[in-house]
Amino acid sequence: MATEAARVVIIDDEPMVLQSLRSFLTLETDYDIETFDSPTAALEAAKSNPVDLVMTDYLMPGMNGIELLLAMKKFIPTRHACC
């Protein structure tokens, strides 16, 4: 039975960082990689598309990484019970 690739979302306001991370993860993994240079665009996408992992820059204009992760948590259901 084939399993669906994990969806990884990367958010950074630096295009070079996004391209580097996307390239590395695409070459080294089977993950479905999606990048965003805007925290608000990433949040909009998370509302309708399930996300397995979020990687974000801390210092971005308009919203820092912690604020983004707290907002993302509202749209990402918990898949596993935690201890």
PyMOL Python script that loads the backbone (N, CA, C, O; Angstrom):
from pymol import cmd

cmd.read_pdbstr("""\
ATOM      1  N   MET A   1       0.837  -1.173   0.000  1.00  0.00           N
ATOM      2  CA  MET A   1       0.000   0.000   0.000  1.00  0.00           C
ATOM      3  C   MET A   1       0.886   1.242   0.000  1.00  0.00           C
ATOM      4  O   MET A   1       1.755   1.387   0.860  1.00  0.00           O
ATOM      5  N   ALA A   2       0.671   2.127  -0.949  1.00  0.00           N
ATOM      6  CA  ALA A   2       1.456   3.353  -1.048  1.00  0.00           C
ATOM      7  C   ALA A   2       0.961   4.383  -0.041  1.00  0.00           C
ATOM      8  O   ALA A   2      -0.243   4.546   0.162  1.00  0.00           O
ATOM      9  N   THR A   3       1.898   5.065   0.580  1.00  0.00           N
ATOM     10  CA  THR A   3       1.525   6.120   1.512  1.00  0.00           C
ATOM     11  C   THR A   3       1.789   7.468   0.869  1.00  0.00           C
ATOM     12  O   THR A   3       2.673   7.614   0.025  1.00  0.00           O
ATOM     13  N   GLU A   4       1.011   8.438   1.280  1.00  0.00           N
ATOM     14  CA  GLU A   4       1.163   9.790   0.760  1.00  0.00           C
ATOM     15  C   GLU A   4       2.399  10.439   1.370  1.00  0.00           C
ATOM     16  O   GLU A   4       2.678  10.263   2.556  1.00  0.00           O
ATOM     17  N   ALA A   5       3.138  11.188   0.557  1.00  0.00           N
ATOM     18  CA  ALA A   5       4.339  11.865   1.047  1.00  0.00           C
ATOM     19  C   ALA A   5       3.959  12.929   2.068  1.00  0.00           C
ATOM     20  O   ALA A   5       2.917  13.576   1.955  1.00  0.00           O
ATOM     21  N   ALA A   6       4.811  13.096   3.052  1.00  0.00           N
ATOM     22  CA  ALA A   6       4.600  14.136   4.055  1.00  0.00           C
ATOM     23  C   ALA A   6       4.695  15.502   3.385  1.00  0.00           C
ATOM     24  O   ALA A   6       5.537  15.721   2.514  1.00  0.00           O
ATOM     25  N   ARG A   7       3.830  16.409   3.798  1.00  0.00           N
ATOM     26  CA  ARG A   7       3.825  17.767   3.242  1.00  0.00           C
ATOM     27  C   ARG A   7       4.577  18.683   4.187  1.00  0.00           C
ATOM     28  O   ARG A   7       4.201  18.847   5.348  1.00  0.00           O
ATOM     29  N   VAL A   8       5.647  19.280   3.675  1.00  0.00           N
ATOM     30  CA  VAL A   8       6.488  20.187   4.444  1.00  0.00           C
ATOM     31  C   VAL A   8       6.307  21.595   3.886  1.00  0.00           C
ATOM     32  O   VAL A   8       6.439  21.819   2.683  1.00  0.00           O
ATOM     33  N   VAL A   9       6.007  22.533   4.767  1.00  0.00           N
ATOM     34  CA  VAL A   9       5.842  23.931   4.380  1.00  0.00           C
ATOM     35  C   VAL A   9       6.999  24.721   4.986  1.00  0.00           C
ATOM     36  O   VAL A   9       7.277  24.623   6.181  1.00  0.00           O
ATOM     37  N   ILE A  10       7.666  25.505   4.142  1.00  0.00           N
ATOM     38  CA  ILE A  10       8.794  26.332   4.580  1.00  0.00           C
ATOM     39  C   ILE A  10       8.435  27.786   4.321  1.00  0.00           C
ATOM     40  O   ILE A  10       8.012  28.141   3.221  1.00  0.00           O
ATOM     41  N   ILE A  11       8.607  28.630   5.342  1.00  0.00           N
ATOM     42  CA  ILE A  11       8.287  30.043   5.219  1.00  0.00           C
ATOM     43  C   ILE A  11       9.527  30.857   5.583  1.00  0.00           C
ATOM     44  O   ILE A  11      10.101  30.693   6.660  1.00  0.00           O
ATOM     45  N   ASP A  12       9.924  31.727   4.672  1.00  0.00           N
ATOM     46  CA  ASP A  12      11.068  32.610   4.892  1.00  0.00           C
ATOM     47  C   ASP A  12      10.927  33.783   3.942  1.00  0.00           C
ATOM     48  O   ASP A  12      10.436  33.619   2.826  1.00  0.00           O
ATOM     49  N   ASP A  13      11.348  34.961   4.367  1.00  0.00           N
ATOM     50  CA  ASP A  13      11.259  36.129   3.495  1.00  0.00           C
ATOM     51  C   ASP A  13      12.473  36.262   2.570  1.00  0.00           C
ATOM     52  O   ASP A  13      12.554  37.214   1.793  1.00  0.00           O
ATOM     53  N   GLU A  14      13.402  35.333   2.643  1.00  0.00           N
ATOM     54  CA  GLU A  14      14.596  35.340   1.788  1.00  0.00           C
ATOM     55  C   GLU A  14      14.457  34.265   0.702  1.00  0.00           C
ATOM     56  O   GLU A  14      14.495  33.075   1.014  1.00  0.00           O
ATOM     57  N   PRO A  15      14.300  34.661  -0.556  1.00  0.00           N
ATOM     58  CA  PRO A  15      14.129  33.688  -1.642  1.00  0.00           C
ATOM     59  C   PRO A  15      15.276  32.676  -1.754  1.00  0.00           C
ATOM     60  O   PRO A  15      15.038  31.515  -2.085  1.00  0.00           O
ATOM     61  N   MET A  16      16.510  33.099  -1.485  1.00  0.00           N
ATOM     62  CA  MET A  16      17.659  32.203  -1.590  1.00  0.00           C
ATOM     63  C   MET A  16      17.582  31.082  -0.547  1.00  0.00           C
ATOM     64  O   MET A  16      17.934  29.937  -0.832  1.00  0.00           O
ATOM     65  N   VAL A  17      17.124  31.414   0.644  1.00  0.00           N
ATOM     66  CA  VAL A  17      16.968  30.410   1.701  1.00  0.00           C
ATOM     67  C   VAL A  17      15.906  29.400   1.291  1.00  0.00           C
ATOM     68  O   VAL A  17      16.104  28.192   1.427  1.00  0.00           O
ATOM     69  N   LEU A  18      14.774  29.897   0.787  1.00  0.00           N
ATOM     70  CA  LEU A  18      13.699  29.007   0.349  1.00  0.00           C
ATOM     71  C   LEU A  18      14.176  28.064  -0.744  1.00  0.00           C
ATOM     72  O   LEU A  18      13.902  26.864  -0.699  1.00  0.00           O
ATOM     73  N   GLN A  19      14.890  28.606  -1.728  1.00  0.00           N
ATOM     74  CA  GLN A  19      15.366  27.780  -2.836  1.00  0.00           C
ATOM     75  C   GLN A  19      16.371  26.735  -2.362  1.00  0.00           C
ATOM     76  O   GLN A  19      16.332  25.591  -2.815  1.00  0.00           O
ATOM     77  N   SER A  20      17.262  27.114  -1.464  1.00  0.00           N
ATOM     78  CA  SER A  20      18.265  26.174  -0.953  1.00  0.00           C
ATOM     79  C   SER A  20      17.612  25.024  -0.191  1.00  0.00           C
ATOM     80  O   SER A  20      17.941  23.860  -0.417  1.00  0.00           O
ATOM     81  N   LEU A  21      16.694  25.348   0.703  1.00  0.00           N
ATOM     82  CA  LEU A  21      16.024  24.308   1.481  1.00  0.00           C
ATOM     83  C   LEU A  21      15.160  23.416   0.602  1.00  0.00           C
ATOM     84  O   LEU A  21      15.139  22.197   0.775  1.00  0.00           O
ATOM     85  N   ARG A  22      14.446  24.027  -0.343  1.00  0.00           N
ATOM     86  CA  ARG A  22      13.617  23.244  -1.262  1.00  0.00           C
ATOM     87  C   ARG A  22      14.483  22.288  -2.076  1.00  0.00           C
ATOM     88  O   ARG A  22      14.149  21.110  -2.208  1.00  0.00           O
ATOM     89  N   SER A  23      15.571  22.776  -2.613  1.00  0.00           N
ATOM     90  CA  SER A  23      16.457  21.948  -3.435  1.00  0.00           C
ATOM     91  C   SER A  23      17.019  20.782  -2.639  1.00  0.00           C
ATOM     92  O   SER A  23      16.995  19.641  -3.102  1.00  0.00           O
ATOM     93  N   PHE A  24      17.522  21.059  -1.455  1.00  0.00           N
ATOM     94  CA  PHE A  24      18.100  20.004  -0.629  1.00  0.00           C
ATOM     95  C   PHE A  24      17.061  18.945  -0.279  1.00  0.00           C
ATOM     96  O   PHE A  24      17.305  17.752  -0.456  1.00  0.00           O
ATOM     97  N   LEU A  25      15.899  19.378   0.219  1.00  0.00           N
ATOM     98  CA  LEU A  25      14.879  18.415   0.630  1.00  0.00           C
ATOM     99  C   LEU A  25      14.295  17.645  -0.546  1.00  0.00           C
ATOM    100  O   LEU A  25      13.926  16.479  -0.400  1.00  0.00           O
ATOM    101  N   THR A  26      14.209  18.273  -1.694  1.00  0.00           N
ATOM    102  CA  THR A  26      13.710  17.588  -2.892  1.00  0.00           C
ATOM    103  C   THR A  26      14.689  16.503  -3.335  1.00  0.00           C
ATOM    104  O   THR A  26      14.275  15.419  -3.747  1.00  0.00           O
ATOM    105  N   LEU A  27      15.974  16.792  -3.250  1.00  0.00           N
ATOM    106  CA  LEU A  27      16.994  15.812  -3.641  1.00  0.00           C
ATOM    107  C   LEU A  27      17.134  14.673  -2.637  1.00  0.00           C
ATOM    108  O   LEU A  27      17.380  13.530  -3.022  1.00  0.00           O
ATOM    109  N   GLU A  28      16.980  14.978  -1.363  1.00  0.00           N
ATOM    110  CA  GLU A  28      17.283  14.016  -0.307  1.00  0.00           C
ATOM    111  C   GLU A  28      16.081  13.291   0.296  1.00  0.00           C
ATOM    112  O   GLU A  28      16.255  12.331   1.047  1.00  0.00           O
ATOM    113  N   THR A  29      14.863  13.738  -0.022  1.00  0.00           N
ATOM    114  CA  THR A  29      13.678  13.132   0.589  1.00  0.00           C
ATOM    115  C   THR A  29      12.576  12.942  -0.456  1.00  0.00           C
ATOM    116  O   THR A  29      12.701  13.372  -1.602  1.00  0.00           O
ATOM    117  N   ASP A  30      11.514  12.298  -0.036  1.00  0.00           N
ATOM    118  CA  ASP A  30      10.326  12.150  -0.872  1.00  0.00           C
ATOM    119  C   ASP A  30       9.220  13.094  -0.425  1.00  0.00           C
ATOM    120  O   ASP A  30       8.072  12.934  -0.842  1.00  0.00           O
ATOM    121  N   TYR A  31       9.537  14.066   0.407  1.00  0.00           N
ATOM    122  CA  TYR A  31       8.539  14.987   0.939  1.00  0.00           C
ATOM    123  C   TYR A  31       7.944  15.855  -0.163  1.00  0.00           C
ATOM    124  O   TYR A  31       8.595  16.143  -1.167  1.00  0.00           O
ATOM    125  N   ASP A  32       6.716  16.258   0.040  1.00  0.00           N
ATOM    126  CA  ASP A  32       6.060  17.243  -0.814  1.00  0.00           C
ATOM    127  C   ASP A  32       6.393  18.602  -0.204  1.00  0.00           C
ATOM    128  O   ASP A  32       5.888  18.942   0.865  1.00  0.00           O
ATOM    129  N   ILE A  33       7.235  19.374  -0.873  1.00  0.00           N
ATOM    130  CA  ILE A  33       7.744  20.636  -0.329  1.00  0.00           C
ATOM    131  C   ILE A  33       6.986  21.807  -0.937  1.00  0.00           C
ATOM    132  O   ILE A  33       6.832  21.893  -2.155  1.00  0.00           O
ATOM    133  N   GLU A  34       6.515  22.708  -0.079  1.00  0.00           N
ATOM    134  CA  GLU A  34       5.884  23.944  -0.544  1.00  0.00           C
ATOM    135  C   GLU A  34       6.528  25.101   0.208  1.00  0.00           C
ATOM    136  O   GLU A  34       6.689  25.043   1.427  1.00  0.00           O
ATOM    137  N   THR A  35       6.895  26.151  -0.523  1.00  0.00           N
ATOM    138  CA  THR A  35       7.556  27.292   0.099  1.00  0.00           C
ATOM    139  C   THR A  35       6.694  28.548  -0.033  1.00  0.00           C
ATOM    140  O   THR A  35       5.924  28.706  -0.980  1.00  0.00           O
ATOM    141  N   PHE A  36       6.856  29.432   0.953  1.00  0.00           N
ATOM    142  CA  PHE A  36       6.145  30.700   0.978  1.00  0.00           C
ATOM    143  C   PHE A  36       7.096  31.794   1.446  1.00  0.00           C
ATOM    144  O   PHE A  36       7.895  31.587   2.359  1.00  0.00           O
ATOM    145  N   ASP A  37       7.002  32.961   0.811  1.00  0.00           N
ATOM    146  CA  ASP A  37       7.792  34.097   1.277  1.00  0.00           C
ATOM    147  C   ASP A  37       6.941  35.045   2.117  1.00  0.00           C
ATOM    148  O   ASP A  37       7.396  36.119   2.512  1.00  0.00           O
ATOM    149  N   SER A  38       5.705  34.637   2.385  1.00  0.00           N
ATOM    150  CA  SER A  38       4.776  35.439   3.164  1.00  0.00           C
ATOM    151  C   SER A  38       4.090  34.568   4.218  1.00  0.00           C
ATOM    152  O   SER A  38       3.498  33.542   3.881  1.00  0.00           O
ATOM    153  N   PRO A  39       4.163  34.965   5.488  1.00  0.00           N
ATOM    154  CA  PRO A  39       3.471  34.202   6.520  1.00  0.00           C
ATOM    155  C   PRO A  39       1.963  34.134   6.291  1.00  0.00           C
ATOM    156  O   PRO A  39       1.347  33.095   6.532  1.00  0.00           O
ATOM    157  N   THR A  40       1.368  35.225   5.831  1.00  0.00           N
ATOM    158  CA  THR A  40      -0.080  35.226   5.621  1.00  0.00           C
ATOM    159  C   THR A  40      -0.485  34.293   4.485  1.00  0.00           C
ATOM    160  O   THR A  40      -1.538  33.660   4.556  1.00  0.00           O
ATOM    161  N   ALA A  41       0.326  34.199   3.449  1.00  0.00           N
ATOM    162  CA  ALA A  41       0.039  33.268   2.344  1.00  0.00           C
ATOM    163  C   ALA A  41       0.134  31.822   2.836  1.00  0.00           C
ATOM    164  O   ALA A  41      -0.672  30.977   2.446  1.00  0.00           O
ATOM    165  N   ALA A  42       1.114  31.541   3.689  1.00  0.00           N
ATOM    166  CA  ALA A  42       1.264  30.190   4.248  1.00  0.00           C
ATOM    167  C   ALA A  42       0.062  29.834   5.107  1.00  0.00           C
ATOM    168  O   ALA A  42      -0.424  28.704   5.055  1.00  0.00           O
ATOM    169  N   LEU A  43      -0.422  30.780   5.893  1.00  0.00           N
ATOM    170  CA  LEU A  43      -1.597  30.534   6.729  1.00  0.00           C
ATOM    171  C   LEU A  43      -2.826  30.239   5.876  1.00  0.00           C
ATOM    172  O   LEU A  43      -3.593  29.328   6.186  1.00  0.00           O
ATOM    173  N   GLU A  44      -3.014  30.991   4.820  1.00  0.00           N
ATOM    174  CA  GLU A  44      -4.155  30.769   3.928  1.00  0.00           C
ATOM    175  C   GLU A  44      -4.102  29.369   3.324  1.00  0.00           C
ATOM    176  O   GLU A  44      -5.119  28.679   3.251  1.00  0.00           O
ATOM    177  N   ALA A  45      -2.920  28.955   2.896  1.00  0.00           N
ATOM    178  CA  ALA A  45      -2.768  27.619   2.301  1.00  0.00           C
ATOM    179  C   ALA A  45      -3.020  26.522   3.335  1.00  0.00           C
ATOM    180  O   ALA A  45      -3.580  25.478   3.003  1.00  0.00           O
ATOM    181  N   ALA A  46      -2.612  26.749   4.577  1.00  0.00           N
ATOM    182  CA  ALA A  46      -2.786  25.740   5.635  1.00  0.00           C
ATOM    183  C   ALA A  46      -4.258  25.526   5.981  1.00  0.00           C
ATOM    184  O   ALA A  46      -4.627  24.469   6.492  1.00  0.00           O
ATOM    185  N   LYS A  47      -5.087  26.507   5.709  1.00  0.00           N
ATOM    186  CA  LYS A  47      -6.516  26.372   6.002  1.00  0.00           C
ATOM    187  C   LYS A  47      -7.163  25.259   5.188  1.00  0.00           C
ATOM    188  O   LYS A  47      -8.095  24.602   5.653  1.00  0.00           O
ATOM    189  N   SER A  48      -6.665  25.048   3.968  1.00  0.00           N
ATOM    190  CA  SER A  48      -7.309  24.071   3.086  1.00  0.00           C
ATOM    191  C   SER A  48      -6.442  22.865   2.735  1.00  0.00           C
ATOM    192  O   SER A  48      -6.934  21.912   2.131  1.00  0.00           O
ATOM    193  N   ASN A  49      -5.173  22.888   3.098  1.00  0.00           N
ATOM    194  CA  ASN A  49      -4.267  21.781   2.774  1.00  0.00           C
ATOM    195  C   ASN A  49      -3.570  21.300   4.036  1.00  0.00           C
ATOM    196  O   ASN A  49      -2.916  22.091   4.715  1.00  0.00           O
ATOM    197  N   PRO A  50      -3.695  20.015   4.364  1.00  0.00           N
ATOM    198  CA  PRO A  50      -3.041  19.505   5.572  1.00  0.00           C
ATOM    199  C   PRO A  50      -1.514  19.643   5.500  1.00  0.00           C
ATOM    200  O   PRO A  50      -0.913  19.464   4.440  1.00  0.00           O
ATOM    201  N   VAL A  51      -0.910  19.959   6.625  1.00  0.00           N
ATOM    202  CA  VAL A  51       0.533  20.163   6.720  1.00  0.00           C
ATOM    203  C   VAL A  51       1.078  19.191   7.761  1.00  0.00           C
ATOM    204  O   VAL A  51       0.499  19.023   8.834  1.00  0.00           O
ATOM    205  N   ASP A  52       2.199  18.555   7.428  1.00  0.00           N
ATOM    206  CA  ASP A  52       2.843  17.637   8.369  1.00  0.00           C
ATOM    207  C   ASP A  52       3.961  18.306   9.160  1.00  0.00           C
ATOM    208  O   ASP A  52       4.187  17.978  10.325  1.00  0.00           O
ATOM    209  N   LEU A  53       4.662  19.247   8.523  1.00  0.00           N
ATOM    210  CA  LEU A  53       5.781  19.919   9.181  1.00  0.00           C
ATOM    211  C   LEU A  53       5.867  21.352   8.676  1.00  0.00           C
ATOM    212  O   LEU A  53       5.742  21.614   7.479  1.00  0.00           O
ATOM    213  N   VAL A  54       6.083  22.283   9.618  1.00  0.00           N
ATOM    214  CA  VAL A  54       6.262  23.694   9.273  1.00  0.00           C
ATOM    215  C   VAL A  54       7.660  24.108   9.693  1.00  0.00           C
ATOM    216  O   VAL A  54       8.060  23.907  10.839  1.00  0.00           O
ATOM    217  N   MET A  55       8.399  24.687   8.759  1.00  0.00           N
ATOM    218  CA  MET A  55       9.717  25.259   9.043  1.00  0.00           C
ATOM    219  C   MET A  55       9.612  26.749   8.728  1.00  0.00           C
ATOM    220  O   MET A  55       9.196  27.127   7.633  1.00  0.00           O
ATOM    221  N   THR A  56       9.991  27.592   9.687  1.00  0.00           N
ATOM    222  CA  THR A  56       9.849  29.025   9.459  1.00  0.00           C
ATOM    223  C   THR A  56      11.030  29.817   9.998  1.00  0.00           C
ATOM    224  O   THR A  56      11.685  29.432  10.966  1.00  0.00           O
ATOM    225  N   ASP A  57      11.267  30.915   9.347  1.00  0.00           N
ATOM    226  CA  ASP A  57      12.234  31.899   9.810  1.00  0.00           C
ATOM    227  C   ASP A  57      11.636  32.571  11.044  1.00  0.00           C
ATOM    228  O   ASP A  57      10.416  32.652  11.180  1.00  0.00           O
ATOM    229  N   TYR A  58      12.480  33.043  11.928  1.00  0.00           N
ATOM    230  CA  TYR A  58      11.963  33.742  13.103  1.00  0.00           C
ATOM    231  C   TYR A  58      11.695  35.209  12.798  1.00  0.00           C
ATOM    232  O   TYR A  58      10.643  35.737  13.160  1.00  0.00           O
ATOM    233  N   LEU A  59      12.643  35.875  12.131  1.00  0.00           N
ATOM    234  CA  LEU A  59      12.512  37.308  11.868  1.00  0.00           C
ATOM    235  C   LEU A  59      11.999  37.550  10.453  1.00  0.00           C
ATOM    236  O   LEU A  59      12.737  37.431   9.475  1.00  0.00           O
ATOM    237  N   MET A  60      10.708  37.896  10.369  1.00  0.00           N
ATOM    238  CA  MET A  60      10.086  38.224   9.089  1.00  0.00           C
ATOM    239  C   MET A  60       9.262  39.484   9.273  1.00  0.00           C
ATOM    240  O   MET A  60       8.781  39.757  10.373  1.00  0.00           O
ATOM    241  N   PRO A  61       9.093  40.255   8.204  1.00  0.00           N
ATOM    242  CA  PRO A  61       8.256  41.446   8.326  1.00  0.00           C
ATOM    243  C   PRO A  61       6.785  41.072   8.520  1.00  0.00           C
ATOM    244  O   PRO A  61       6.272  40.170   7.858  1.00  0.00           O
ATOM    245  N   GLY A  62       6.123  41.769   9.423  1.00  0.00           N
ATOM    246  CA  GLY A  62       4.690  41.579   9.609  1.00  0.00           C
ATOM    247  C   GLY A  62       4.306  40.547  10.647  1.00  0.00           C
ATOM    248  O   GLY A  62       3.316  40.723  11.357  1.00  0.00           O
ATOM    249  N   MET A  63       5.073  39.471  10.748  1.00  0.00           N
ATOM    250  CA  MET A  63       4.748  38.396  11.694  1.00  0.00           C
ATOM    251  C   MET A  63       6.018  37.587  11.943  1.00  0.00           C
ATOM    252  O   MET A  63       6.671  37.146  10.997  1.00  0.00           O
ATOM    253  N   ASN A  64       6.372  37.390  13.219  1.00  0.00           N
ATOM    254  CA  ASN A  64       7.569  36.590  13.472  1.00  0.00           C
ATOM    255  C   ASN A  64       7.222  35.101  13.444  1.00  0.00           C
ATOM    256  O   ASN A  64       6.050  34.728  13.377  1.00  0.00           O
ATOM    257  N   GLY A  65       8.229  34.274  13.494  1.00  0.00           N
ATOM    258  CA  GLY A  65       8.043  32.830  13.379  1.00  0.00           C
ATOM    259  C   GLY A  65       7.192  32.222  14.478  1.00  0.00           C
ATOM    260  O   GLY A  65       6.416  31.301  14.221  1.00  0.00           O
ATOM    261  N   ILE A  66       7.324  32.722  15.695  1.00  0.00           N
ATOM    262  CA  ILE A  66       6.524  32.193  16.808  1.00  0.00           C
ATOM    263  C   ILE A  66       5.050  32.525  16.600  1.00  0.00           C
ATOM    264  O   ILE A  66       4.185  31.670  16.791  1.00  0.00           O
ATOM    265  N   GLU A  67       4.767  33.756  16.211  1.00  0.00           N
ATOM    266  CA  GLU A  67       3.378  34.150  15.934  1.00  0.00           C
ATOM    267  C   GLU A  67       2.794  33.298  14.808  1.00  0.00           C
ATOM    268  O   GLU A  67       1.637  32.882  14.873  1.00  0.00           O
ATOM    269  N   LEU A  68       3.593  33.044  13.787  1.00  0.00           N
ATOM    270  CA  LEU A  68       3.136  32.223  12.668  1.00  0.00           C
ATOM    271  C   LEU A  68       2.825  30.800  13.123  1.00  0.00           C
ATOM    272  O   LEU A  68       1.782  30.249  12.769  1.00  0.00           O
ATOM    273  N   LEU A  69       3.717  30.207  13.899  1.00  0.00           N
ATOM    274  CA  LEU A  69       3.486  28.836  14.369  1.00  0.00           C
ATOM    275  C   LEU A  69       2.248  28.743  15.259  1.00  0.00           C
ATOM    276  O   LEU A  69       1.493  27.774  15.172  1.00  0.00           O
ATOM    277  N   LEU A  70       2.036  29.735  16.106  1.00  0.00           N
ATOM    278  CA  LEU A  70       0.833  29.744  16.947  1.00  0.00           C
ATOM    279  C   LEU A  70      -0.430  29.842  16.099  1.00  0.00           C
ATOM    280  O   LEU A  70      -1.430  29.187  16.393  1.00  0.00           O
ATOM    281  N   ALA A  71      -0.385  30.657  15.052  1.00  0.00           N
ATOM    282  CA  ALA A  71      -1.539  30.778  14.152  1.00  0.00           C
ATOM    283  C   ALA A  71      -1.725  29.502  13.335  1.00  0.00           C
ATOM    284  O   ALA A  71      -2.857  29.070  13.119  1.00  0.00           O
ATOM    285  N   MET A  72      -0.631  28.894  12.877  1.00  0.00           N
ATOM    286  CA  MET A  72      -0.698  27.653  12.096  1.00  0.00           C
ATOM    287  C   MET A  72      -1.315  26.522  12.909  1.00  0.00           C
ATOM    288  O   MET A  72      -2.050  25.691  12.375  1.00  0.00           O
ATOM    289  N   LYS A  73      -1.017  26.497  14.185  1.00  0.00           N
ATOM    290  CA  LYS A  73      -1.503  25.429  15.058  1.00  0.00           C
ATOM    291  C   LYS A  73      -3.029  25.320  15.033  1.00  0.00           C
ATOM    292  O   LYS A  73      -3.581  24.240  15.247  1.00  0.00           O
ATOM    293  N   LYS A  74      -3.702  26.428  14.773  1.00  0.00           N
ATOM    294  CA  LYS A  74      -5.163  26.432  14.708  1.00  0.00           C
ATOM    295  C   LYS A  74      -5.685  25.649  13.499  1.00  0.00           C
ATOM    296  O   LYS A  74      -6.805  25.138  13.525  1.00  0.00           O
ATOM    297  N   PHE A  75      -4.880  25.556  12.448  1.00  0.00           N
ATOM    298  CA  PHE A  75      -5.318  24.913  11.206  1.00  0.00           C
ATOM    299  C   PHE A  75      -4.742  23.517  11.012  1.00  0.00           C
ATOM    300  O   PHE A  75      -5.126  22.807  10.082  1.00  0.00           O
ATOM    301  N   ILE A  76      -3.822  23.121  11.889  1.00  0.00           N
ATOM    302  CA  ILE A  76      -3.174  21.830  11.736  1.00  0.00           C
ATOM    303  C   ILE A  76      -3.673  20.905  12.837  1.00  0.00           C
ATOM    304  O   ILE A  76      -3.330  21.093  14.004  1.00  0.00           O
ATOM    305  N   PRO A  77      -4.469  19.918  12.484  1.00  0.00           N
ATOM    306  CA  PRO A  77      -4.963  18.999  13.509  1.00  0.00           C
ATOM    307  C   PRO A  77      -3.829  18.140  14.073  1.00  0.00           C
ATOM    308  O   PRO A  77      -2.889  17.791  13.360  1.00  0.00           O
ATOM    309  N   THR A  78      -3.928  17.815  15.329  1.00  0.00           N
ATOM    310  CA  THR A  78      -2.944  16.946  15.957  1.00  0.00           C
ATOM    311  C   THR A  78      -3.214  15.521  15.478  1.00  0.00           C
ATOM    312  O   THR A  78      -4.323  15.008  15.624  1.00  0.00           O
ATOM    313  N   ARG A  79      -2.200  14.895  14.912  1.00  0.00           N
ATOM    314  CA  ARG A  79      -2.359  13.550  14.375  1.00  0.00           C
ATOM    315  C   ARG A  79      -2.016  12.469  15.381  1.00  0.00           C
ATOM    316  O   ARG A  79      -2.527  11.352  15.296  1.00  0.00           O
ATOM    317  N   HIS A  80      -1.165  12.790  16.322  1.00  0.00           N
ATOM    318  CA  HIS A  80      -0.707  11.789  17.281  1.00  0.00           C
ATOM    319  C   HIS A  80      -0.929  12.297  18.690  1.00  0.00           C
ATOM    320  O   HIS A  80      -0.783  13.487  18.970  1.00  0.00           O
ATOM    321  N   ALA A  81      -1.281  11.389  19.561  1.00  0.00           N
ATOM    322  CA  ALA A  81      -1.413  11.764  20.970  1.00  0.00           C
ATOM    323  C   ALA A  81      -0.029  12.012  21.544  1.00  0.00           C
ATOM    324  O   ALA A  81       0.924  11.291  21.246  1.00  0.00           O
ATOM    325  N   CYS A  82       0.061  12.992  22.328  1.00  0.00           N
ATOM    326  CA  CYS A  82       1.352  13.307  22.952  1.00  0.00           C
ATOM    327  C   CYS A  82       1.344  12.855  24.411  1.00  0.00           C
ATOM    328  O   CYS A  82       0.274  12.694  24.997  1.00  0.00           O
ATOM    329  N   CYS A  83       2.478  12.655  24.984  1.00  0.00           N
ATOM    330  CA  CYS A  83       2.637  12.175  26.361  1.00  0.00           C
ATOM    331  C   CYS A  83       2.145  13.150  27.387  1.00  0.00           C
ATOM    332  O   CYS A  83       2.218  12.875  28.585  1.00  0.00           O
TER     333      CYS A  83
END
""", "prot")
cmd.dss("prot")
cmd.show_as("cartoon", "prot")
cmd.util.cbc("prot")
cmd.orient("prot")
